[in-house]
Amino acid sequence: MAGINPFLLLTLGIAVSLLVVPLLSRLAPRLGLIDFPDPRKVHATPVPRVGGWGIVIGGLVPVLVSFGLDPLLQSFVFGAAVLFVFGVWDDAQELGHWTKFVGQMLAVAAVVFYGDLYVMRLPFVDAEWLSPLAGKCFTMFALIGAINAINHSDGLDGLAAGESLLTLVAMAVLAYVVGDGLAVGISLAMIGGILGFLRYNSHPARVFMGDAGSQVLGFTLGFLVVYLTQVAHTALSAALPLLLLGLPIADIVAVLYQRIRGGGNWFKATRNHVHHRLLALGFDHYETVIVIYSIQAALVISGVLLRYHADGTVAAVYLVVIGTLFGTLILAERNEWRVRRASASPSGVETAVRYLARNGFMRRGSLGVISALVPAVMLFGSVWVTTVPRDFAIAAGVLAAVVLAETLRARGGRSPLARAAVYAAAIFCAYLLILYPRPEGPPVHVVTLGAMAVLAAAIAAYVRFAPKQEFGTTPTDYLIVFGVLALIVFGTVDTSSRAIVELVVFATILLYGCEVVLARGSPRFPVMHVSAFATLAILALRGVL
């Protein structure tokens, strides 16, 4: 990874996605990219299908500007571009499944035959047992399966994106541990694209990713899992893809089994995915997504922790988790068990949140703490760190100019450019505070940790109890918190990864804080824009002088 800062890839991915999604949302009606309700879907109003643009562009741009295009990376970018084009086409005109298969075949064939990436070893068998031709055929089948698994899991707000995000976090950790820059870069860039998209996809979603996003996500996950286990680090268990790809694979296999058993069309969409079955049992939207996130998180965390274990152990853990899930679903359906009846009142969790949301003191107090601590931590980070790398300084100077220009034009609060620059300032500070501390830093570090803990508590209180805000209590909040907790677990896997874990935790807290202040801060004094400009300007000056 020499010469490439992986955290800049994440930052750039988030920024590009945050800019692309709102722009395309305005153009969606003209492009015919609107998802209209129908009996199979759970949304009741038309929603733009442009989120995939943010995910794909946000995920590919950082990779293209950071890595040389060798045949393998060329094949990955080509495959993603093909799937994106076919996905946009399908989002606009509802292609038949055979036409979509053509695009999927083109994409995976490029990776397998031009990029020369294919499965060379399978679980439970000797490496010599699988010939190159058989390995390539199997890889094409497996990658197409991964593409369709993620595509078909995209049934609720944030569901496919959240499952993919959890898998990508695990893959980024595995790639970092083995020191593979390409896998780290692709994982973090795509995570950035997803995070930018989730900003607009929290329930109720303002945009959907569409096939343009879900197909590329499935392709990326399949590509990375084959690359990690077959090329980057062959000591990893050959059964590891089961845990990393997790629930989406089991879900699509179960759906296909039900369709074949019922004599139905293999490719006709139905309402028998796991999320449909949970909804039918009486879980509400939030609960359904959180249940699935929890299962996927358990699987990917197990994948990281069991990465060197025997294939039988890895497969057994996967089968136990999946078997428990589907066994419980079948038992509940046969006994007509329901969480609550359709006419019942909201869940206890939802009722408690609504009650606490009426407590104005908690909302105002937590907002005051956030509004004070976020700018203070950012400014402190800009002056306390020992050094500012030149690439950070140049980027900071450009972003400072953007914040200043947009704020002077009185558009700071509404400008996606200014908002992205504020987020970048927060990420820059987190990165520098963790990786470039002063030698006399331990006592200061303890104080910084305390400030971040207080800030996290204030954000949690505000996010849970504020009645109306753009970044409210949604399954995405749970996903981010759970992802951070998973990273803390991953930090115990390898001592060299602890700094990265701490960095991600700091950055996540600061980003949430920025979002709260941007959404609910005083329009008379744009505190986040002023502090972001000062922070970026200081970083720029320190890096070039």
C-alpha positions as CSV (number, residue, x, y, z in Angstrom):
1,M,0.0,0.0,0.0
2,A,3.0,2.2,-0.3
3,G,2.2,5.7,-1.6
4,I,-1.5,5.2,-1.2
5,N,-3.5,6.4,1.7
6,P,-6.4,4.1,2.1
7,F,-8.4,6.5,4.3
8,L,-8.3,9.0,1.6
9,L,-10.0,6.4,-0.6
10,L,-12.8,6.1,1.9
11,T,-13.1,9.9,2.2
12,L,-13.2,10.4,-1.5
13,G,-15.8,7.6,-1.9
14,I,-18.1,9.2,0.6
15,A,-17.7,12.7,-0.9
16,V,-18.4,11.6,-4.5
17,S,-21.4,9.5,-3.5
18,L,-22.8,12.4,-1.4
19,L,-22.6,14.6,-4.4
20,V,-23.8,12.2,-7.1
21,V,-27.0,10.9,-5.4
22,P,-28.8,14.3,-4.9
23,L,-27.8,15.4,-8.4
24,L,-29.2,12.3,-10.0
25,S,-32.3,12.4,-7.8
26,R,-33.3,15.6,-9.6
27,L,-32.7,14.1,-13.0
28,A,-34.4,10.7,-12.2
29,P,-37.8,11.6,-13.7
30,R,-36.2,12.8,-17.0
31,L,-34.1,9.6,-17.2
32,G,-37.1,7.3,-16.4
33,L,-35.4,6.1,-13.2
34,I,-38.4,6.0,-10.9
35,D,-39.4,2.9,-8.9
36,F,-43.2,2.8,-8.8
37,P,-45.1,0.7,-6.2
38,D,-46.6,-2.7,-7.0
39,P,-48.1,-5.5,-5.0
40,R,-44.7,-7.2,-4.6
41,K,-43.0,-4.1,-3.1
42,V,-43.3,-2.6,0.3
43,H,-43.1,1.1,-0.6
44,A,-46.2,3.1,-1.3
45,T,-44.9,6.1,-3.3
46,P,-42.6,6.5,-6.3
47,V,-38.9,6.7,-5.4
48,P,-35.9,7.5,-7.6
49,R,-33.7,4.6,-8.6
50,V,-30.4,6.5,-8.6
51,G,-28.7,5.4,-5.4
52,G,-26.6,2.9,-7.4
53,W,-25.0,5.8,-9.3
54,G,-23.6,7.1,-6.0
55,I,-22.4,3.7,-4.9
56,V,-20.7,2.8,-8.2
57,I,-19.2,6.2,-9.0
58,G,-18.2,6.7,-5.4
59,G,-16.6,3.3,-5.3
60,L,-14.8,3.4,-8.6
61,V,-13.4,6.9,-8.8
62,P,-11.1,6.5,-5.8
63,V,-9.8,3.2,-7.2
64,L,-9.1,4.6,-10.6
65,V,-7.2,7.6,-9.3
66,S,-5.1,5.6,-6.8
67,F,-4.1,2.3,-8.6
68,G,-2.4,1.4,-11.8
69,L,-4.7,-0.5,-14.2
70,D,-3.2,-4.0,-14.4
71,P,-5.2,-6.7,-16.2
72,L,-6.9,-7.8,-13.0
73,L,-8.1,-4.3,-12.0
74,Q,-9.0,-3.5,-15.7
75,S,-11.3,-6.6,-15.6
76,F,-12.8,-5.5,-12.3
77,V,-13.6,-2.0,-13.6
78,F,-14.8,-3.3,-16.9
79,G,-17.1,-5.8,-15.2
80,A,-18.5,-3.2,-12.8
81,A,-19.1,-0.8,-15.7
82,V,-20.9,-3.4,-17.7
83,L,-23.2,-4.3,-14.8
84,F,-23.8,-0.7,-14.1
85,V,-24.9,0.0,-17.7
86,F,-27.2,-3.1,-17.7
87,G,-28.5,-2.1,-14.3
88,V,-29.4,1.4,-15.4
89,W,-31.0,-0.1,-18.4
90,D,-33.0,-2.4,-16.3
91,D,-34.0,0.3,-13.8
92,A,-35.4,2.4,-16.7
93,Q,-37.0,-0.4,-18.7
94,E,-37.4,-3.5,-16.6
95,L,-35.2,-5.9,-18.7
96,G,-36.0,-9.6,-18.9
97,H,-33.8,-12.0,-16.8
98,W,-32.1,-13.4,-19.8
99,T,-30.9,-10.0,-20.9
100,K,-29.6,-9.3,-17.4
101,F,-27.7,-12.6,-17.5
102,V,-25.9,-11.5,-20.7
103,G,-24.5,-8.5,-18.8
104,Q,-23.6,-10.7,-15.8
105,M,-21.8,-13.2,-18.1
106,L,-19.8,-10.4,-19.8
107,A,-18.8,-8.9,-16.5
108,V,-17.6,-12.2,-14.8
109,A,-16.0,-13.5,-18.0
110,A,-13.8,-10.5,-18.1
111,V,-12.6,-11.2,-14.6
112,V,-12.1,-14.9,-15.0
113,F,-10.5,-15.0,-18.5
114,Y,-8.8,-11.6,-18.9
115,G,-8.1,-10.9,-15.2
116,D,-7.2,-14.5,-14.7
117,L,-9.0,-14.6,-11.3
118,Y,-10.6,-17.9,-10.5
119,V,-11.1,-20.5,-7.8
120,M,-8.2,-22.9,-7.6
121,R,-9.1,-24.7,-4.4
122,L,-12.4,-25.7,-2.9
123,P,-13.3,-26.7,0.7
124,F,-12.7,-30.3,1.7
125,V,-10.8,-31.3,-1.4
126,D,-7.2,-31.2,-2.5
127,A,-6.1,-28.3,-4.7
128,E,-5.0,-30.7,-7.5
129,W,-8.6,-32.0,-7.8
130,L,-9.9,-28.9,-9.5
131,S,-8.5,-28.2,-13.0
132,P,-8.1,-24.7,-14.3
133,L,-11.0,-25.0,-16.7
134,A,-13.3,-26.4,-14.0
135,G,-12.2,-23.7,-11.6
136,K,-13.0,-21.0,-14.1
137,C,-16.4,-22.4,-14.9
138,F,-17.2,-22.7,-11.2
139,T,-16.0,-19.1,-10.6
140,M,-18.3,-17.8,-13.3
141,F,-21.2,-19.6,-11.7
142,A,-20.3,-18.4,-8.2
143,L,-19.8,-14.8,-9.2
144,I,-23.2,-14.7,-11.0
145,G,-24.7,-16.3,-7.9
146,A,-23.2,-13.5,-5.7
147,I,-24.5,-10.8,-8.1
148,N,-28.0,-12.2,-8.0
149,A,-27.9,-12.8,-4.2
150,I,-27.3,-9.2,-3.4
151,N,-29.7,-8.1,-6.2
152,H,-32.5,-10.1,-4.7
153,S,-31.8,-9.0,-1.2
154,D,-32.5,-5.4,-2.1
155,G,-36.1,-5.5,-0.8
156,L,-36.2,-3.0,2.1
157,D,-34.6,0.4,2.8
158,G,-30.9,0.0,3.5
159,L,-31.0,-3.8,3.5
160,A,-28.7,-4.8,0.6
161,A,-26.4,-1.8,1.3
162,G,-26.2,-2.7,5.0
163,E,-25.4,-6.4,4.4
164,S,-22.8,-5.5,1.8
165,L,-21.3,-2.9,4.1
166,L,-20.8,-5.4,6.9
167,T,-19.1,-7.8,4.5
168,L,-16.9,-5.1,3.1
169,V,-15.8,-4.0,6.5
170,A,-14.7,-7.6,7.3
171,M,-13.0,-7.9,3.9
172,A,-11.1,-4.6,4.5
173,V,-9.9,-5.9,7.9
174,L,-8.8,-9.2,6.4
175,A,-7.0,-7.4,3.5
176,Y,-5.3,-5.0,6.0
177,V,-4.1,-7.9,8.1
178,V,-2.5,-9.6,5.1
179,G,-1.2,-6.3,3.7
180,D,-3.0,-6.4,0.4
181,G,-3.4,-2.8,-0.8
182,L,-5.7,-3.5,-3.7
183,A,-8.3,-5.3,-1.6
184,V,-8.1,-2.7,1.1
185,G,-8.5,0.1,-1.5
186,I,-11.5,-1.5,-3.3
187,S,-13.2,-2.3,0.0
188,L,-12.8,1.1,1.5
189,A,-13.8,3.0,-1.7
190,M,-16.9,0.9,-2.0
191,I,-17.7,1.4,1.7
192,G,-17.5,5.1,1.0
193,G,-19.9,4.8,-1.9
194,I,-22.3,2.9,0.3
195,L,-22.1,5.3,3.2
196,G,-22.9,8.3,0.9
197,F,-25.9,6.4,-0.4
198,L,-27.2,5.4,3.0
199,R,-27.3,9.1,3.8
200,Y,-30.4,9.2,1.5
201,N,-31.6,5.6,1.9
202,S,-32.6,5.5,5.6
203,H,-36.2,4.4,6.1
204,P,-38.3,6.0,4.6
205,A,-35.9,6.0,1.7
206,R,-35.6,9.1,-0.6
207,V,-33.7,7.0,-3.2
208,F,-33.3,3.3,-4.0
209,M,-30.0,1.8,-5.3
210,G,-31.7,-0.1,-8.1
211,D,-30.1,-2.9,-10.1
212,A,-27.3,-0.5,-11.1
213,G,-26.1,-0.5,-7.5
214,S,-27.1,-4.0,-6.3
215,Q,-25.5,-5.9,-9.2
216,V,-22.2,-4.0,-8.8
217,L,-22.2,-4.6,-5.1
218,G,-22.7,-8.4,-5.6
219,F,-20.0,-8.4,-8.2
220,T,-17.6,-6.6,-5.9
221,L,-18.2,-8.9,-3.0
222,G,-17.7,-11.9,-5.2
223,F,-14.6,-10.5,-6.7
224,L,-13.0,-9.6,-3.4
225,V,-13.8,-12.9,-1.7
226,V,-12.3,-14.9,-4.5
227,Y,-9.3,-12.6,-4.6
228,L,-8.7,-12.7,-0.9
229,T,-9.0,-16.5,-0.5
230,Q,-7.4,-17.6,-3.8
231,V,-4.7,-15.0,-4.5
232,A,-4.0,-12.5,-1.7
233,H,-3.7,-15.0,1.2
234,T,-4.2,-18.7,0.4
235,A,-3.8,-19.6,4.1
236,L,-7.4,-18.4,4.6
237,S,-10.0,-21.1,4.8
238,A,-11.5,-22.1,1.5
239,A,-14.9,-22.2,3.2
240,L,-14.6,-18.6,4.3
241,P,-16.8,-17.2,1.5
242,L,-19.8,-18.9,3.2
243,L,-19.4,-16.7,6.2
244,L,-18.3,-13.5,4.4
245,L,-21.2,-13.6,1.8
246,G,-23.4,-14.9,4.6
247,L,-27.2,-14.5,4.6
248,P,-27.8,-13.3,1.0
249,I,-26.4,-16.6,-0.4
250,A,-28.6,-18.8,1.9
251,D,-31.6,-16.6,1.1
252,I,-31.4,-16.9,-2.6
253,V,-30.8,-20.7,-2.4
254,A,-33.9,-21.0,-0.1
255,V,-36.0,-18.9,-2.5
256,L,-34.9,-21.0,-5.5
257,Y,-35.7,-24.2,-3.6
258,Q,-39.2,-22.9,-2.8
259,R,-39.9,-21.8,-6.4
260,I,-38.7,-25.2,-7.8
261,R,-40.6,-27.1,-5.2
262,G,-43.8,-25.1,-6.0
263,G,-43.4,-25.6,-9.7
264,G,-43.0,-21.8,-10.3
265,N,-40.8,-19.7,-12.5
266,W,-37.2,-19.8,-11.2
267,F,-36.7,-16.2,-12.2
268,K,-40.0,-14.6,-11.4
269,A,-39.8,-12.3,-8.3
270,T,-41.8,-13.4,-5.4
271,R,-42.4,-12.4,-1.7
272,N,-40.7,-15.4,-0.1
273,H,-37.3,-13.9,0.8
274,V,-36.3,-13.7,4.4
275,H,-37.3,-10.1,4.8
276,H,-40.7,-10.8,3.3
277,R,-41.2,-13.7,5.7
278,L,-40.2,-11.6,8.8
279,L,-42.6,-8.9,7.7
280,A,-45.3,-11.5,7.4
281,L,-44.6,-12.6,11.0
282,G,-45.5,-9.1,12.2
283,F,-42.0,-7.5,12.5
284,D,-42.1,-3.9,11.4
285,H,-39.7,-2.5,8.8
286,Y,-37.0,-1.4,11.4
287,E,-37.1,-4.7,13.3
288,T,-36.8,-6.8,10.1
289,V,-33.8,-4.9,8.9
290,I,-32.1,-5.0,12.3
291,V,-32.7,-8.8,12.6
292,I,-31.1,-9.4,9.2
293,Y,-28.2,-7.0,10.0
294,S,-27.6,-8.9,13.3
295,I,-27.4,-12.2,11.6
296,Q,-25.1,-10.9,8.8
297,A,-22.9,-9.2,11.4
298,A,-22.6,-12.5,13.4
299,L,-21.6,-14.3,10.2
300,V,-18.9,-11.9,9.0
301,I,-17.5,-11.5,12.5
302,S,-17.2,-15.2,12.7
303,G,-15.5,-15.2,9.3
304,V,-12.8,-12.9,10.5
305,L,-12.3,-14.7,13.8
306,L,-12.3,-18.2,12.1
307,R,-10.3,-17.2,9.0
308,Y,-7.5,-19.8,9.6
309,H,-9.7,-22.6,11.0
310,A,-10.5,-25.8,9.3
311,D,-13.0,-25.8,6.5
312,G,-15.3,-28.1,8.5
313,T,-15.4,-25.7,11.4
314,V,-16.2,-22.7,9.2
315,A,-18.9,-24.6,7.4
316,A,-20.4,-25.9,10.6
317,V,-20.7,-22.4,12.1
318,Y,-22.4,-21.2,8.9
319,L,-24.8,-24.1,8.8
320,V,-25.7,-23.7,12.5
321,V,-26.5,-20.0,12.1
322,I,-28.4,-20.4,8.9
323,G,-30.2,-23.6,10.1
324,T,-31.3,-21.9,13.2
325,L,-32.7,-18.9,11.2
326,F,-34.7,-21.0,8.7
327,G,-35.7,-23.5,11.3
328,T,-37.2,-20.7,13.4
329,L,-38.9,-19.2,10.4
330,I,-40.5,-22.5,9.4
331,L,-41.6,-23.2,12.9
332,A,-43.1,-19.8,13.4
333,E,-44.9,-19.9,10.0
334,R,-46.4,-23.4,10.7
335,N,-47.7,-22.3,14.1
336,E,-49.0,-19.0,12.7
337,W,-46.9,-17.1,15.3
338,R,-47.0,-13.3,15.1
339,V,-45.0,-10.6,16.8
340,R,-48.1,-8.4,16.7
341,R,-51.3,-8.3,14.7
342,A,-51.7,-5.9,11.8
343,S,-54.0,-3.7,13.8
344,A,-51.8,-3.7,16.9
345,S,-50.1,-0.6,18.3
346,P,-46.4,0.2,17.5
347,S,-43.7,-2.0,19.1
348,G,-42.6,-1.3,22.6
349,V,-39.2,0.0,21.4
350,E,-40.9,2.4,19.0
351,T,-43.4,3.6,21.7
352,A,-40.5,4.2,24.2
353,V,-38.6,6.2,21.7
354,R,-41.6,8.3,20.9
355,Y,-42.2,9.0,24.6
356,L,-38.6,10.0,25.3
357,A,-38.6,12.1,22.1
358,R,-41.0,14.5,23.8
359,N,-38.3,15.4,26.4
360,G,-37.1,18.7,25.0
361,F,-34.4,19.1,27.7
362,M,-32.5,16.0,26.5
363,R,-32.7,17.2,22.9
364,R,-31.5,20.7,23.6
365,G,-28.8,19.7,26.1
366,S,-27.3,17.0,23.8
367,L,-27.4,19.4,20.9
368,G,-25.5,22.0,22.9
369,V,-22.8,19.4,23.8
370,I,-22.4,18.2,20.2
371,S,-22.3,21.8,18.9
372,A,-19.4,22.6,21.2
373,L,-17.4,19.4,21.2
374,V,-17.3,18.6,17.4
375,P,-15.7,22.0,16.4
376,A,-13.4,21.8,19.4
377,V,-12.1,18.3,18.6
378,M,-11.6,19.2,14.9
379,L,-9.7,22.4,15.7
380,F,-7.6,20.7,18.4
381,G,-6.7,18.0,15.9
382,S,-5.5,20.5,13.3
383,V,-3.0,22.1,15.7
384,W,-1.9,19.2,18.0
385,V,-0.7,16.6,15.5
386,T,3.0,16.4,14.8
387,T,2.9,16.6,11.0
388,V,0.4,17.0,8.1
389,P,1.3,14.9,5.0
390,R,1.5,17.0,1.8
391,D,-1.3,15.1,0.1
392,F,-3.6,15.9,3.0
393,A,-2.5,19.6,3.0
394,I,-3.3,20.0,-0.7
395,A,-6.7,18.4,-0.3
396,A,-7.4,20.5,2.8
397,G,-6.5,23.7,0.9
398,V,-8.9,22.9,-1.9
399,L,-11.7,21.9,0.5
400,A,-11.1,25.1,2.6
401,A,-11.7,27.2,-0.5
402,V,-14.9,25.3,-1.2
403,V,-16.3,25.8,2.3
404,L,-15.4,29.5,2.2
405,A,-16.9,30.1,-1.3
406,E,-20.1,28.2,-0.6
407,T,-20.6,29.9,2.8
408,L,-20.0,33.4,1.4
409,R,-22.6,32.7,-1.2
410,A,-25.0,32.0,1.7
411,R,-25.5,28.4,0.4
412,G,-23.3,26.7,3.0
413,G,-26.2,25.0,4.8
414,R,-27.7,23.7,1.5
415,S,-24.6,23.1,-0.5
416,P,-23.6,19.4,-1.0
417,L,-20.1,20.6,-1.8
418,A,-19.8,22.4,1.6
419,R,-21.3,19.5,3.4
420,A,-18.9,17.1,1.8
421,A,-16.0,19.4,2.8
422,V,-17.1,19.5,6.4
423,Y,-17.2,15.7,6.5
424,A,-13.8,15.5,4.9
425,A,-12.4,17.9,7.6
426,A,-13.7,15.6,10.3
427,I,-12.2,12.5,8.7
428,F,-8.9,14.3,8.2
429,C,-8.7,15.2,11.9
430,A,-9.5,11.7,13.1
431,Y,-6.9,10.3,10.8
432,L,-4.1,12.7,11.9
433,L,-5.0,12.5,15.6
434,I,-4.7,8.7,15.7
435,L,-1.7,8.2,13.3
436,Y,0.3,11.4,13.9
437,P,0.1,12.0,17.7
438,R,2.7,14.1,19.6
439,P,5.2,12.1,21.6
440,E,3.9,13.6,24.8
441,G,0.4,12.5,23.8
442,P,-0.7,9.8,26.3
443,P,-2.4,12.2,28.8
444,V,-3.9,14.2,26.0
445,H,-5.0,11.0,24.3
446,V,-6.9,10.0,27.4
447,V,-8.6,13.4,27.4
448,T,-9.4,13.0,23.7
449,L,-10.8,9.6,24.3
450,G,-13.0,11.0,27.1
451,A,-14.2,13.8,24.9
452,M,-15.1,11.4,22.2
453,A,-17.0,9.2,24.7
454,V,-19.0,12.2,25.9
455,L,-19.6,13.2,22.3
456,A,-20.8,9.7,21.4
457,A,-23.2,9.6,24.4
458,A,-24.6,13.1,23.4
459,I,-25.0,12.0,19.8
460,A,-26.8,8.8,20.9
461,A,-29.1,10.8,23.1
462,Y,-29.9,13.3,20.4
463,V,-30.3,10.8,17.6
464,R,-32.7,8.7,19.7
465,F,-34.8,11.5,21.2
466,A,-35.0,14.2,18.5
467,P,-38.5,14.0,17.0
468,K,-37.6,15.2,13.5
469,Q,-34.2,15.3,11.9
470,E,-32.7,14.2,8.6
471,F,-30.4,11.7,10.3
472,G,-32.9,10.2,12.7
473,T,-33.3,6.9,14.4
474,T,-33.2,4.3,11.7
475,P,-31.7,0.8,11.0
476,T,-28.8,2.7,9.5
477,D,-27.9,4.1,12.9
478,Y,-27.9,0.5,14.2
479,L,-25.8,-0.6,11.3
480,I,-23.1,2.1,11.9
481,V,-23.0,1.4,15.7
482,F,-22.9,-2.3,15.1
483,G,-20.1,-1.9,12.5
484,V,-18.1,0.1,14.9
485,L,-18.5,-2.5,17.6
486,A,-17.5,-5.2,15.1
487,L,-14.4,-3.2,14.3
488,I,-13.5,-3.1,18.0
489,V,-13.7,-6.9,18.0
490,F,-11.6,-7.0,14.8
491,G,-9.0,-4.8,16.6
492,T,-8.2,-7.7,18.8
493,V,-7.4,-9.9,15.9
494,D,-4.2,-8.2,15.0
495,T,-2.2,-5.6,16.9
496,S,-1.4,-3.6,13.8
497,S,-5.1,-3.1,13.1
498,R,-5.9,-1.4,16.4
499,A,-5.0,2.1,15.2
500,I,-7.2,1.7,12.1
501,V,-10.1,0.5,14.3
502,E,-9.6,3.5,16.6
503,L,-9.4,5.8,13.6
504,V,-12.7,4.5,12.2
505,V,-14.4,4.8,15.6
506,F,-13.2,8.5,16.0
507,A,-14.2,9.3,12.4
508,T,-17.7,7.8,12.8
509,I,-18.4,9.7,15.9
510,L,-17.2,13.0,14.4
511,L,-19.2,12.4,11.2
512,Y,-22.4,11.8,13.2
513,G,-21.7,15.0,15.2
514,C,-21.2,17.0,12.0
515,E,-24.4,15.7,10.6
516,V,-26.4,16.6,13.8
517,V,-25.0,20.2,13.8
518,L,-25.4,20.7,10.1
519,A,-29.0,19.5,10.3
520,R,-30.1,21.4,13.5
521,G,-27.5,24.1,14.0
522,S,-28.3,27.8,14.0
523,P,-28.6,29.3,10.4
524,R,-27.3,32.7,11.8
525,F,-23.9,31.3,12.6
526,P,-22.9,28.2,10.6
527,V,-20.6,26.9,13.3
528,M,-19.6,23.7,11.4
529,H,-18.7,25.7,8.2
530,V,-16.6,28.2,10.2
531,S,-14.8,25.5,12.2
532,A,-14.3,23.3,9.1
533,F,-12.8,26.2,7.2
534,A,-10.5,27.0,10.1
535,T,-9.5,23.4,10.5
536,L,-8.8,22.8,6.8
537,A,-6.9,26.1,6.5
538,I,-4.6,25.2,9.4
539,L,-4.0,21.8,8.0
540,A,-3.2,23.2,4.6
541,L,-0.8,25.8,6.0
542,R,1.0,23.3,8.3
543,G,1.4,20.8,5.4
544,V,3.0,23.2,2.9
545,L,5.1,25.4,5.2
